[in-house]
Amino acid sequence: MAPEAAAKLDRPLREVVEASPDSVVGVLVRTRAHPEAGERAQLSAAGLSIGAVVGDVVSGRIVARHVPELAALDFVLRVRLARPIPEPRPPTDVGPASDPDSQCGS
Amino acid sequence: MTPTRRFLLALALAGVLPGVAAAQERAYVDPLLRPLMDPVERERLAAIVARMPVAAERPLDPEERPTPAPGLPGLIAMDVEGPAGALRVGLLIRVRDRGAVESLRAAGAEIGAVVGDVVTARVPASELERLARIPGVLRLQGARVARFMHNLSMDRIRATPVRAWDGERWRGFTGEGVIVGIVDTGLDHRHGDFRRADGGTRVVGLWDQHLSGPQPPPTATDTFRYGHFCSPADIDASECPHRDTNGHGTHVGGTAAGNGLELGPDAVSRYTGVAPEADLLVVAVILTEDRLLEAVTWVVGRARDLGRPLALNLSLGFTTGPRDGTGDFDRAMNELSGPGTIIVASTGNHGSNHHPWELLKHGTGQAALGPMSFSFDVPAYSASQNCQQDVTVFEVWYPGQDRLTIGVRRPDGTRAAAAYGELVVDTGAVGRIIIENDLDPDPDNADIPAWIAVDGCGAETTLTGEWRLEFTPDVAESGRRYHFWMPLTRFGPGQARARGGAGFDNRYVVGSPATADSVIAVGAYVIRHCWTSVVGTVCGTDDREAVGDLAVFSSGGPTRDERIKPDIVAPGKWVISSRSADAEVQQALLVEGRQHWALPGTSMASPHMAGAVALMLQEHPDLLPGQIKAVVDATAIQDQFTSRTYEAPTASPAVPPVVPEHWWGPGKLDVDAALAELGYPADPATIIVQVQPLPPPEAPVSRRGAVLPMLQLRLHVEGDEPVDVLSLGFEASGPDPEMRLLLLRDEAGPGPVTPGDTLAAGQVPAQEPRVVRLFPEELVLQPQDTAWLVAALEMSGAAPHAATFRVTYLPGQTRTVGLESLVTNQVEQPEAPVAAAPVRTTVLEPGEVFALNENPIRSNRVIFTFVEPPRRAAIYTPDGRLVIDLLERRTPTERMIWDLRNRQEAPVAPGAYLAIFEIGEVVVRERLLIVRPAGGGS
């Protein structure tokens, strides 16, 4: 990967590209400005399956080995591995009320 | 009011106004009482109340099975009296003085307590309207029924006073017309809380990103080609395969927008969400950043395509990132937010300082203070088979102008360190240390991210013991703080967690997307610890904060760039809401009916705010995120808890001053006050129209330009909003083909008519009676304002002598709009048309024998009127040449028309002419000036 392109990737994505080039990864791409149709076509041609385009942020999925091509586009400023979201359901430790003053919803 | 108006002939009119109620001050009436002013509604409610047990009248045992609250009677104290079952209602009445109390008593109110200017009373519901008009009565408020409720949170956020289920339908602020977006684990779309009373779904679209099938409708800007989309028709036909197997999203959705109908129409108020009439757009989201962004983008785009305001809830978020609002996701949230598109997010469950346990996850220091160290403890555990499974990770951000050497010291005293630009991997007997201090400054904020991981790889023992993080400044130029967080910690199969020690705290732990500028970040406070579940009374077993205090898990702010977060705090421990039938749920969490369950978390707090946003957008659909933040900021509840600081006993000396806002923001959400701050839709003002005929003038002349006042109108606004009078209707007739009906401002008000500005005018085209609607260009009456108007006919001069004119006010044609409530045609006025006295005009003044309609003559004819038919009528040139003898071919009459043609039927030239008439014994010589050639139009 060219150093200029590599510099656009965050470290987790760089590691995935090196370790698992055939895996499909979710990424967030920062572009110089809101990408026009031609630039979107270039993103797609580089292998990015475009999801959302919100201002200068583009989400999408891409086979890891194609990430360098994506990063090589001059209007692409950064490519970041999409972060995972923790499972939203919280822990719920409950037990029988032993306290006579238990605050039952008052 | 008795009219005091005197007219041209000072005709006394008092008492002759047809059907007009007396206009006087009217008290503000609680919106929940207004249905009681309708006799049909009273009868219906009386029947409900008659069937009610008296439970609402006595204190309830908290353990007692709650009596279903049948709508409005369950909210407002009511009973029925006498064999006829007359409905009575409990009131809190605000009065101006004691005199009003006596008036109330005289009007049949059963007075209870009088405390200051507030009176409690029981009154016949049929008398409400009359009570509201008693002088000195300022406000009628329905006495709320105090009841034990499971869904305490609606009371705590003061949503209960703003909307009510009356047994059949919702009233008040309900989120109607607004979309609540739920991007979460999905939604149990079969749950009754998400269906309307008619059984139809309230979900206007559901996209399950995990399934495959029909794809979601493209929005104006984006197309998403994965997942499975369920339309409302799919859901109603039971053809939507989505299931919320987690249950989190259904709980969240129920809090924001559940309508409580799952338990039936008589139990609605027990588990109602904040916005029970909002529609829902739902995404069951894949839990990665890219899919979450696509989910939010789709919901925003879809709501915009539907033309609906959106309150989108995100009870999820990230545990890593710059936490200063500059990250990609936060930027995208700012981009997607806008007028009527509001995103609300939970701050996260990373703890508050008053509970210094293993949840302590953050530390901060300052390069200028020199080297600093922070300790954390790894508990005893059994090593995992995979050494990477025993791990703790720290994320570090420090100012780009500074340079730090980051060190980690093991429990055995060995140490690894990385100066800026270095990536260090150091394996020792007590685990491996990885320090990535070689990352470039983030281009968005110029700060430097770094990572630290300690894991069990290469270790000869477990990592148990006290570890230290050491920060040594090499360059200290910024004067700003550095921060580190512990986003991941787990050791052994039991996933034991490292505990932050000296220097750790729980500030700055609000995560994205709550850190975005435009996103409303919501923290959580405690409303209960225990509840009656299907297996008996149970309690949460974690720390017992006082009820009303901040929940122990509620993430503290501010953001790393020192912006205050959270933006508001709402109930989050424990909240009872809708249960997904497809989720595995502990019995102890289920409450009576098994369709609702208790959960804790800022996830549960956030939808309270999202629902509140939906209520705000209902009346103000273009609100901006900043406007909503300002409103909740200004109206938040402050109490003894919201002034607490929760300072960590072991916090770093470098931490900034502690302020309560870092945990509470402005305080606790108050929906009622927020809506009031925005401005309730006004109690619709009534415009009272009084119309009275004006006495005919003694000698009304019909010459061109003459104005005949026919009717006087008094318009008075009773209420607290301006009212725009859009149109008034009349019927007019009279033999003047070119006359106009005018609506004039009566400058004098009560007193002789003094016609002023013309507000509107309309042609009355034919002699037959015609409806003429007048549209005043600007007739806006301010609250309690009165306008005096005159409807008048303007003569064209074409009317014959002794013509009769009529004007009648048509009440059915009146159109008004309240400029705040937008309620139209709230008019109190005569039921029947009000006719002006017929006016018989003359063209001759007293003593005159002759008149003409205009001179100079600008039209294509001139009309002569005589007191009797003339014996001679001829037109001459100034030098005496005959132009035409009007009697040559016509029989003389009292009204004769000359078409400005000569004997040869040719138009006469403009100029001066002489008319000579012989009327009785009088000879009249009139000089005519024709300034416009005949045939030139009128």
Boltz contact constraints between the chains, C-beta under 6 A:
constraints:
  - contact:
      token1: [A, 26]
      token2: [B, 288]
      max_distance: 6.0
  - contact:
      token1: [A, 26]
      token2: [B, 290]
      max_distance: 6.0
  - contact:
      token1: [A, 28]
      token2: [B, 328]
      max_distance: 6.0
  - contact:
      token1: [A, 30]
      token2: [B, 328]
      max_distance: 6.0
  - contact:
      token1: [A, 51]
      token2: [B, 290]
      max_distance: 6.0
  - contact:
      token1: [A, 51]
      token2: [B, 294]
      max_distance: 6.0
  - contact:
      token1: [A, 52]
      token2: [B, 222]
      max_distance: 6.0
  - contact:
      token1: [A, 52]
      token2: [B, 293]
      max_distance: 6.0
  - contact:
      token1: [A, 52]
      token2: [B, 294]
      max_distance: 6.0
  - contact:
      token1: [A, 52]
      token2: [B, 297]
      max_distance: 6.0
  - contact:
      token1: [A, 54]
      token2: [B, 297]
      max_distance: 6.0
  - contact:
      token1: [A, 54]
      token2: [B, 332]
      max_distance: 6.0
  - contact:
      token1: [A, 54]
      token2: [B, 335]
      max_distance: 6.0
  - contact:
      token1: [A, 54]
      token2: [B, 336]
      max_distance: 6.0
  - contact:
      token1: [A, 55]
      token2: [B, 335]
      max_distance: 6.0
  - contact:
      token1: [A, 57]
      token2: [B, 328]
      max_distance: 6.0
  - contact:
      token1: [A, 57]
      token2: [B, 331]
      max_distance: 6.0
  - contact:
      token1: [A, 57]
      token2: [B, 332]
      max_distance: 6.0
  - contact:
      token1: [A, 59]
      token2: [B, 290]
      max_distance: 6.0
  - contact:
      token1: [A, 59]
      token2: [B, 293]
      max_distance: 6.0
  - contact:
      token1: [A, 59]
      token2: [B, 294]
      max_distance: 6.0
  - contact:
      token1: [A, 82]
      token2: [B, 288]
      max_distance: 6.0
  - contact:
      token1: [A, 82]
      token2: [B, 289]
      max_distance: 6.0
  - contact:
      token1: [A, 82]
      token2: [B, 290]
      max_distance: 6.0
  - contact:
      token1: [A, 83]
      token2: [B, 289]
      max_distance: 6.0
  - contact:
      token1: [A, 83]
      token2: [B, 318]
      max_distance: 6.0
  - contact:
      token1: [A, 84]
      token2: [B, 288]
      max_distance: 6.0
  - contact:
      token1: [A, 85]
      token2: [B, 287]
      max_distance: 6.0
  - contact:
      token1: [A, 85]
      token2: [B, 316]
      max_distance: 6.0
  - contact:
      token1: [A, 88]
      token2: [B, 248]
      max_distance: 6.0
  - contact:
      token1: [A, 88]
      token2: [B, 316]
      max_distance: 6.0
  - contact:
      token1: [A, 88]
      token2: [B, 603]
      max_distance: 6.0
  - contact:
      token1: [A, 89]
      token2: [B, 246]
      max_distance: 6.0
  - contact:
      token1: [A, 89]
      token2: [B, 248]
      max_distance: 6.0
  - contact:
      token1: [A, 90]
      token2: [B, 600]
      max_distance: 6.0
  - contact:
      token1: [A, 90]
      token2: [B, 601]
      max_distance: 6.0
  - contact:
      token1: [A, 93]
      token2: [B, 541]
      max_distance: 6.0
  - contact:
      token1: [A, 94]
      token2: [B, 538]
      max_distance: 6.0
  - contact:
      token1: [A, 94]
      token2: [B, 540]
      max_distance: 6.0
  - contact:
      token1: [A, 94]
      token2: [B, 588]
      max_distance: 6.0
  - contact:
      token1: [A, 95]
      token2: [B, 541]
      max_distance: 6.0
  - contact:
      token1: [A, 96]
      token2: [B, 538]
      max_distance: 6.0
  - contact:
      token1: [A, 97]
      token2: [B, 530]
      max_distance: 6.0
  - contact:
      token1: [A, 97]
      token2: [B, 537]
      max_distance: 6.0
  - contact:
      token1: [A, 97]
      token2: [B, 539]
      max_distance: 6.0
  - contact:
      token1: [A, 102]
      token2: [B, 530]
      max_distance: 6.0
  - contact:
      token1: [A, 102]
      token2: [B, 539]
      max_distance: 6.0
  - contact:
      token1: [A, 103]
      token2: [B, 528]
      max_distance: 6.0
  - contact:
      token1: [A, 103]
      token2: [B, 529]
      max_distance: 6.0
  - contact:
      token1: [A, 103]
      token2: [B, 530]
      max_distance: 6.0
  - contact:
      token1: [A, 103]
      token2: [B, 547]
      max_distance: 6.0
  - contact:
      token1: [A, 104]
      token2: [B, 62]
      max_distance: 6.0
  - contact:
      token1: [A, 104]
      token2: [B, 530]
      max_distance: 6.0
  - contact:
      token1: [A, 104]
      token2: [B, 531]
      max_distance: 6.0
  - contact:
      token1: [A, 105]
      token2: [B, 152]
      max_distance: 6.0
  - contact:
      token1: [A, 105]
      token2: [B, 528]
      max_distance: 6.0
  - contact:
      token1: [A, 105]
      token2: [B, 531]
      max_distance: 6.0
